[in-house]
Each structure stands twice: as C-alpha cells, then as structure tokens.
Amino acid sequence: MASRRDRKTPTKKHLARLERERIQRRYILLGGLLVLLAVIGLIGYGILEQTVIQPSQPVAIVNGDKITTKEFQARVRYERRQLVQQYLRTYQTMQLFAGGSDQSTQAFFVQNLQQIELQLDPDTLGQQLLDTLIQDSLIRQEADRRGITVSSEEVDKAIQEAFGYYPSGKPPTPTPAPTTAPTSTLSPTQLALVPPTPTPAPTESITATPVVTATPSLEASPTITSTSTPTPSGTATPTPTPTPYTYEAFQQDYQSVVEALKKEINFSERQLRQVIESQLYRQKVMEALTKDLPRTQEQVWARHILVPDQETANTVETRLKQGEDFAKLAAEFSTDDATKNNGGDLGWFPVGQMDPAFEKVAFNLNIGQISDPVESQFGWHIIQVLGHEDRPLSDAQYQQLQLTKFNDWLTQQRSKENVQTFEYWHERVPTEPTIPPDVQQAASNP
C-alpha cells in the first residue's frame, strides 16, 4: 500500500508535454520520410530522364521525322570507334617504319594521327554526324517520293561484299563504260603557243578537295590462309593454294564484329544494318538524281606558273609581257613540281576540278590570253589558256561531277525543307570510346 501511495500521478502539464513530444517525433519522422521520398524521386527521375526521356528527345526534326538523341548518340559512338581503330592502325604502321625512315615519313604519320584527333573533337564529330543523319532523312524522303527501296537482301549483299565474301567465289567484274578519247585539232594560235603534243590529263596539284559524305565501314579483315600438302624429302613442294573464303567463315567474322560492337559501344546488329541501308539509299538516290548528267562537259586546257607570293607573281607577269618564254619561266619560278618541267601544262579539266578562284579565271580567258596574278589556296598563279572544248569526261571526272551535283542537291534540300535542330545536342555528344592515353602519348613523341 505504501508503494502505491509513493507513485506520482501524472499531472496535466506533464501529459501535455508528452503529447507535444510525441507529435514532434511524428513530424520529424514524417519529414524524414518526405525527404527520403523526394531524394528517391529525384534519383528515379534522373534515371528515367537519362534512360527514357532524354534518349527519345529529338536532336533534329526533318519534315516531321524525328532524329532522336538515342540514334544520334549511337552513330557518334560508332564513328568514334571507327576513328579510334583508324588511329591505332596508323600508329602501328608508323611503328613499322620507325628507325628506318626519314623525318618526313614520320612527320607524315604524325600529321595523319593529329588529323584523326581533330576529327574526334566532340563538337566537330557531333556536327558531322548530325548533318549526316539529316541528309539520310532527306534522302529517304526523296526515295519514298521516287519509289526507291532497299531490300534486306541488298543489305545482306553489301555486308558480304564489305567482308570480301562473294557467293560466286569472286567479285563481279564491272562492265566498263565505253569512252572515246578526244582528239583536238589545234589551231595555228595553239600550235604557236605549245609543242604539237600537249599533255592530255590534268595533274592533281591544285585540285580542290571535294565535299564527301561519311561512308561507314565494318572494320572487318577476313584472313585468307594458304594450305599445302606435306611432301616427302627430296620431292618438289606444290604451290600453296588459297583456302576458299566460305559462307561459314564469313558468318564467323561477321558475328565477331557484331559482338565487338555490342560489347564495346552497345551498338546492335539492327543499328549496323541501318547504317548500311542508309548508305545504299544514298547511292540509289544519287544515281537517280544524276542519271541524266551529260557525259561531255566544257573543259579548259591551261598551263600555269605557281609562285608563293604576289611580288614574285608580278615579276613573272612583267617578264612574260616583255616576251620571255612561258615554259622557261615555269621551270625557273614555279613551285608546282608536277608541272614546272612540262611548261606548267595542266592538261584539260572540267568545272569543279580546280580551286574555285583559279577555275573562275581560267574559264573566262580566251585562247592564248595570260591572266593577271590570281590568288588561290595554293599560292599565286599566272595562267595561260590553251584551249576551250566540249570533251568527254573520264569515269573519275564523271563520278566527281555526280558527287558535286548530289551534294549541291542536298544543300538545296536542307535550305528549302523544314529542318529544325536543337542546340542541346552539343551537351549530348558521347566522348567514348577514346584513344588509349598511352598510345596517344607515344604517338605525340615518336
């Protein structure tokens, strides 16, 4: 009884304090739970944004057709892998020449390696691949309008040929297009200007670099081995015969590449086939757009003297006006080693083959006329035109003309069609894979 009397009965004040503490603990617990839920929500949204929302967002829209971030990033990773592989092969080749080559050879390799490094710049590569994907979309839309299709069998064939596998055992032999070698009848003016046997083909010394589009490769190098039957001692060894490259061997090589792409850059076989398919669409649409291009074109036959600065060009011009021989001055002054000992003769060339500044002047000169000094990306030229004619194009010239016309069409299409790009693509350019740091360091200090 005494112990019961000793117990204190809680007062109202004490009970009120306990209730307040209980409510505070509940609020703290609830607040912590809300913070935890917010953190989980942010993490979940970040994962969702990175894996679902962002990949589906377009980096460009071409007439309503979306080019998604996922597609863009996959192509950039694919191209980066191609460039890294090219870098490693170039470095390995440079190593083979190390010790036994001169400085100019090593400088050539270093320059090539540095060029690949520049191509791997995220903004540079990202812009290139974005432009390619936009072009691919424009090309496919044009293909739809023209009823042009690419079948799965055509993709299969292109992949097989990329690996060097031909079901018939050898690559098809293209039928050469018949060409007629033009024969010019020289006028008395031309005969007075040059020797009677002019150089028919132009040199490449001042040829402008053509605009080309990226062509995908599969980085496959199937090995063709040789086998021979052992013979007893003293007998002649038979000539080794190449082992046929079978369909099974091709499949093994192809699957190796597919697995490597999947493992290294998460690039699927379906995406690889899309790259090849896009290239086939590009070829077919270009052929359709350029099928009516004439096989002949106005060409100019010219010779030139190339010098490094305007002062030297003025000196050469003055001496020509004083009656000195063009060929002798070319041999004395010209820095074009391919033509200086041939009187500066460039042969015949069509529009689109030479530097634009050079070409503009050459096509506007009369036969025998000598130009004022002309500046191009290669230096300063004194040009003399020896002939104007419509002449058949060589296969190489015709292909260059096709490519030029096709690139002009792509530029026009992009300007007139509804093409929208989103600048956040700059933030989404992958930077992997990369050149191994040890290789890059060694390549920069050969």
C-alpha positions in Angstrom: 0.0 0.0 0.0 2.8 2.4 0.8 4.5 1.8 -2.6 1.3 2.6 -4.4 0.9 5.8 -2.4 4.5 6.7 -3.4 3.7 6.6 -7.1 3.2 10.1 -8.6 0.1 10.7 -10.6 1.0 12.4 -13.9 -0.2 16.0 -14.0 -2.0 17.6 -16.8 1.1 19.6 -17.6 3.2 16.5 -17.8 0.8 14.8 -20.1 0.6 17.8 -22.3 4.4 17.8 -22.6 4.5 14.1 -23.5 1.8 14.7 -26.2 3.9 17.5 -27.7 7.0 15.3 -27.8 5.0 12.5 -29.4 3.7 14.9 -32.1 7.2 16.3 -32.7 8.6 12.9 -33.2 5.8 12.1 -35.6 6.6 15.3 -37.6 10.3 14.6 -37.6 9.6 11.0 -38.8 7.2 12.3 -41.4 9.6 15.0 -42.5 12.4 12.5 -42.8 10.2 10.2 -44.8 9.2 13.0 -47.1 12.9 14.0 -47.7 13.7 10.3 -48.4 10.9 10.1 -50.8 12.0 13.3 -52.5 15.5 12.0 -52.9 14.3 8.7 -54.2 12.0 10.6 -56.6 14.8 12.8 -57.8 17.1 9.8 -58.4 14.3 8.0 -60.1 13.5 10.9 -62.3 17.2 11.3 -63.1 17.4 7.7 -64.1 14.1 8.0 -66.0 15.3 11.2 -67.7 18.6 9.6 -68.7 17.2 6.2 -69.9 13.8 7.1 -71.3 13.0 10.7 -71.6 16.3 12.1 -73.0 17.0 9.3 -75.5 13.6 9.8 -77.1 14.0 13.6 -77.4 14.9 14.8 -80.9 18.1 16.4 -81.8 16.6 17.3 -85.1 13.3 17.1 -86.9 13.2 16.8 -90.7 9.8 17.4 -92.2 8.2 15.8 -89.1 10.7 12.9 -89.0 12.5 12.9 -85.7 16.2 12.1 -85.2 16.3 11.0 -81.6 19.1 11.5 -79.1 19.5 7.8 -78.9 20.0 7.4 -82.6 22.4 10.4 -82.7 24.5 9.1 -79.8 24.7 5.6 -81.3 26.0 6.9 -84.6 28.6 9.1 -82.8 29.9 6.2 -80.8 30.1 4.1 -83.9 32.0 6.7 -85.8 34.3 7.3 -82.8 35.1 3.6 -82.7 35.9 3.7 -86.5 38.3 6.7 -86.0 40.0 5.2 -82.9 40.5 1.9 -84.9 42.0 4.0 -87.8 44.2 5.8 -85.3 45.6 2.6 -83.9 46.2 1.1 -87.4 48.1 4.3 -88.5 50.1 4.2 -85.3 51.0 0.6 -85.8 52.1 1.3 -89.4 54.2 4.2 -88.1 55.9 1.9 -85.7 56.9 -0.5 -88.6 58.7 2.4 -90.2 60.3 3.7 -87.0 64.1 3.7 -87.1 64.3 3.1 -90.8 62.5 6.1 -92.2 63.4 9.7 -92.5 61.9 12.6 -90.7 59.4 13.5 -93.5 57.9 10.0 -93.3 57.5 10.2 -89.6 56.0 13.7 -89.9 53.5 12.3 -92.5 52.3 9.7 -89.9 52.2 12.3 -87.1 50.1 14.6 -89.3 47.6 11.9 -90.0 47.3 11.0 -86.4 46.8 14.6 -85.4 44.1 14.9 -88.1 42.2 12.0 -86.6 42.5 13.6 -83.1 40.9 16.7 -84.6 38.1 14.6 -86.1 37.4 13.2 -82.6 36.6 16.6 -81.2 33.1 16.2 -79.8 31.6 19.4 -81.4 33.3 18.6 -84.8 32.2 15.0 -84.8 28.8 15.8 -83.4 28.1 18.3 -86.1 29.3 16.0 -88.8 27.1 13.1 -87.7 24.1 15.4 -87.1 24.5 16.6 -90.7 24.8 13.1 -92.0 21.6 12.0 -90.2 19.7 15.0 -91.5 20.9 14.1 -95.0 19.9 10.5 -94.5 16.4 11.6 -93.6 16.2 13.9 -96.6 17.5 11.1 -98.9 14.9 8.6 -97.5 12.1 11.1 -98.0 13.2 11.6 -101.6 13.4 7.8 -102.1 9.8 7.5 -100.9 8.7 10.1 -103.4 10.5 8.2 -106.2 9.5 4.7 -105.1 13.1 3.7 -104.4 13.5 0.9 -101.8 16.4 -1.1 -100.3 15.6 -4.7 -99.5 17.0 -6.8 -96.7 18.7 -9.0 -99.4 20.6 -5.9 -100.7 21.8 -5.1 -97.2 23.0 -8.7 -96.8 24.9 -8.5 -100.1 26.5 -5.2 -99.1 27.7 -6.6 -95.8 29.1 -9.7 -97.5 31.0 -7.6 -100.0 32.3 -5.4 -97.2 33.9 -8.6 -95.7 35.2 -9.7 -99.1 32.8 -12.7 -99.3 31.2 -13.4 -102.7 28.9 -16.4 -103.1 30.2 -17.0 -106.6 33.7 -17.1 -105.4 35.0 -13.8 -106.9 33.8 -10.2 -107.1 31.7 -9.2 -110.1 33.6 -7.6 -112.9 32.1 -4.2 -113.7 31.4 -3.6 -117.3 33.5 -0.6 -118.3 31.6 2.3 -119.9 32.8 3.0 -123.4 34.8 6.2 -123.7 36.1 8.0 -126.6 39.5 9.6 -126.2 39.1 13.1 -127.5 41.5 14.3 -130.2 41.9 18.0 -130.5 42.7 19.8 -133.8 45.0 22.6 -132.7 44.5 26.0 -134.3 47.5 27.9 -135.6 47.4 30.0 -132.4 47.6 26.9 -130.2 50.4 25.4 -132.3 52.3 28.6 -131.9 51.9 28.5 -128.1 52.8 25.0 -127.3 54.6 21.9 -128.7 52.4 19.8 -131.0 51.8 17.0 -128.4 50.0 18.5 -125.4 49.6 16.7 -122.1 46.1 15.3 -122.2 45.4 14.7 -118.5 45.4 17.3 -115.7 47.6 17.0 -112.7 46.2 17.0 -109.2 48.5 19.7 -107.9 45.8 22.3 -107.5 42.7 20.2 -107.4 40.2 21.4 -104.9 39.2 18.9 -102.2 35.8 17.5 -103.0 33.0 17.6 -100.4 32.3 14.0 -99.5 30.0 12.2 -97.1 30.9 9.8 -94.4 30.9 6.2 -95.6 30.5 3.5 -92.9 32.9 0.6 -92.8 32.7 -2.7 -90.9 36.3 -2.8 -89.7 36.5 -6.4 -90.9 39.6 -8.0 -92.3 38.8 -11.7 -93.1 42.0 -13.7 -93.4 42.6 -15.8 -96.4 45.1 -18.5 -95.5 47.1 -20.9 -97.7 47.5 -24.6 -97.3 49.8 -27.1 -98.8 50.2 -30.9 -98.5 53.5 -32.1 -96.8 55.7 -34.0 -99.3 58.5 -36.5 -98.7 62.0 -35.2 -98.5 63.5 -34.7 -101.9 60.3 -34.0 -103.8 59.1 -30.7 -105.1 56.8 -28.8 -102.8 53.5 -28.0 -104.5 52.4 -24.4 -104.9 50.2 -23.4 -102.0 46.6 -22.8 -102.9 44.4 -20.3 -101.2 41.7 -21.6 -98.8 38.3 -20.6 -100.1 36.5 -18.0 -98.0 33.4 -19.9 -97.2 30.0 -18.7 -96.0 30.6 -20.2 -92.6 33.9 -18.3 -92.3 32.2 -15.1 -93.4 29.4 -15.6 -90.8 32.0 -16.2 -88.1 33.9 -13.0 -89.0 30.6 -11.0 -89.2 29.3 -12.3 -85.8 32.7 -11.3 -84.3 32.3 -7.8 -85.5 28.6 -7.7 -84.3 29.6 -8.9 -80.8 32.5 -6.5 -80.6 30.3 -3.5 -81.5 27.7 -4.7 -78.9 30.3 -5.1 -76.2 32.4 -2.0 -76.8 29.8 0.6 -77.7 26.4 -1.0 -77.2 25.8 -0.9 -80.9 23.3 -3.6 -82.1 23.2 -5.6 -85.3 20.0 -3.8 -86.2 21.7 -0.4 -85.9 24.6 -1.7 -88.0 22.2 -2.8 -90.8 20.6 0.6 -90.6 24.0 2.3 -91.3 24.5 0.1 -94.4 20.9 0.6 -95.5 21.3 4.4 -95.3 24.4 4.1 -97.5 22.6 2.1 -100.1 19.7 4.6 -100.1 22.3 7.4 -100.6 23.8 5.5 -103.6 20.5 4.8 -105.2 19.1 8.3 -104.8 22.3 9.9 -106.1 22.2 7.6 -109.2 18.5 8.6 -109.8 19.2 12.3 -109.4 22.3 12.3 -111.7 21.3 9.7 -114.3 20.7 12.4 -117.0 24.0 14.3 -116.4 25.8 14.7 -119.8 28.9 12.7 -120.4 30.6 15.6 -122.0 31.4 19.0 -120.5 33.1 22.2 -121.4 36.7 21.9 -120.5 39.7 24.2 -120.5 43.3 23.4 -121.4 45.6 25.6 -119.5 49.1 26.0 -118.1 50.3 28.0 -115.1 53.2 29.2 -113.1 52.6 28.9 -109.4 54.6 31.1 -107.0 54.4 31.7 -103.2 53.7 35.4 -103.2 52.2 38.3 -105.2 55.6 40.1 -105.6 57.1 37.1 -107.4 53.9 36.8 -109.5 54.2 40.4 -110.5 57.8 39.7 -111.5 56.8 36.7 -113.7 54.0 38.7 -115.3 56.3 41.5 -116.2 58.8 39.2 -117.8 56.1 37.5 -119.8 54.9 40.8 -121.1 58.5 41.5 -122.2 58.3 38.4 -124.4 60.1 35.8 -122.3 59.1 32.2 -122.9 56.3 30.8 -120.6 57.8 27.3 -120.3 61.2 28.6 -119.3 59.7 30.9 -116.7 57.7 28.0 -115.3 60.9 25.9 -115.0 62.6 28.8 -113.2 59.9 30.0 -110.8 57.0 27.5 -110.5 56.6 25.7 -107.1 54.3 23.1 -108.8 56.8 20.3 -109.1 54.3 18.2 -111.1 54.2 20.7 -114.0 57.1 23.1 -113.8 59.3 20.9 -116.0 56.5 20.5 -118.5 55.9 24.1 -119.2 53.3 24.4 -116.5 50.9 22.3 -118.5 47.8 21.2 -116.6 46.1 19.5 -119.4 42.3 19.6 -119.9 40.0 19.9 -116.9 36.2 20.5 -116.4 34.4 22.8 -113.9 34.7 21.6 -110.3 38.2 20.1 -110.5 40.4 23.0 -109.7 40.5 25.6 -107.0 37.4 27.9 -107.5 39.5 31.1 -107.7 41.8 29.5 -110.3 38.9 28.0 -112.2 36.9 31.2 -112.4 39.7 33.0 -114.2 40.7 30.1 -116.4 37.2 29.6 -117.9 36.9 33.2 -118.7 40.2 33.6 -120.6 40.5 33.5 -124.3 42.9 31.1 -126.0 46.4 32.5 -125.7 45.4 35.0 -123.1 47.6 35.3 -120.0 45.9 36.3 -116.7 46.9 38.8 -114.1 48.2 37.2 -110.9 45.5 35.0 -109.3 45.5 34.0 -105.7 44.3 30.6 -104.6 44.7 28.4 -101.5 48.0 27.1 -103.0 49.6 30.5 -103.8 49.7 32.9 -106.7 49.2 31.8 -110.3 49.9 33.2 -113.7 47.5 31.3 -116.0 47.5 30.9 -119.8 44.6 29.2 -121.5 45.5 27.0 -124.5 42.0 25.6 -125.4 38.3 25.6 -124.8 36.2 22.5 -125.9 33.3 20.3 -125.0 35.0 17.0 -124.2 34.0 13.5 -122.9 34.5 13.1 -119.2 36.6 10.2 -117.8 35.0 7.8 -115.4 36.7 9.6 -112.5 35.6 13.0 -113.7 32.1 11.8 -114.2 31.9 10.4 -110.7 33.2 13.6 -109.3 30.6 15.5 -111.3 27.9 13.2 -109.9 29.1 13.8 -106.3 29.2 17.5 -106.8 25.7 17.7 -108.2 24.4 15.4 -105.4 26.0 17.5 -102.7 24.5 20.6 -104.3 21.1 18.9 -104.2 21.5 18.0 -100.5 22.4 21.6 -99.7 19.4 22.9 -101.6 17.0 20.4 -99.9 18.2 21.3 -96.5 17.7 25.0 -97.1 14.2 24.7 -98.6 12.8 21.9 -96.4 11.6 22.2 -92.8 14.7 21.2 -90.9 14.8 22.0 -87.2 17.8 21.3 -84.9 18.0 21.5 -81.1 21.1 23.1 -79.6 21.2 20.7 -76.6 22.8 18.2 -78.9 26.1 19.8 -78.0 25.7 18.5 -74.4 24.8 15.0 -75.6 27.7 14.1 -77.8 29.4 10.9 -76.5 33.1 11.1 -75.8 33.7 7.4 -75.7 35.5 5.4 -77.0 38.8 7.2 -76.8 42.3 6.7 -78.0 44.2 4.8 -75.3 46.2 7.5 -73.4 49.5 5.6 -73.5 49.2 5.2 -77.3 48.3 8.9 -77.8 51.3 9.9 -75.6 53.7 7.7 -77.5 52.3 8.9 -80.9 52.9 12.5 -79.9 56.5 11.8 -79.1 57.7 9.4 -81.9 
